[in-house]
Amino acid sequence: MSKLDEMGKKVRKLQLRAAAAKTKLRDLAENLPINWTEIDEVAEKASAVFAELDGARRELAAMKKLR
């Protein structure tokens, strides 16, 4: 498997994790004020996965450009 294929696979996995984090954050918001103490933890996890996804997308775009 080429590096480009591996990065594409990584991006797809991160997209799934980001979608799950977004859903968890939305569910938490819909049920407020229940579990309001979890807001920081859930938001930090969502932010981290979206930052990782953004970096992987940029890296994939750069790899495609060099191709």
PEZI-V794413 format. One record per pair of residues at least 12 apart in sequence whose ideal C-beta (glycine too) atoms are under 8 Angstrom apart, sorted by the first residue. I is the first residue (numbers start at 1). J is the second residue. If there is no record, write none. Layout:
[[I/J] [I/J]]
//
This chain:
[[3/63] [4/60] [4/63] [4/64] [4/67] [7/56] [7/59] [7/60] [7/63] [8/60] [10/56] [11/53] [11/56] [11/57] [11/60] [14/49] [14/52] [14/53] [14/56] [15/53] [17/49] [17/53] [18/46] [18/49] [18/50] [18/53] [21/42] [21/45] [21/46] [21/49] [21/50] [22/46] [24/42] [24/45] [24/46] [25/42] [25/43] [25/46] [28/42]]
//
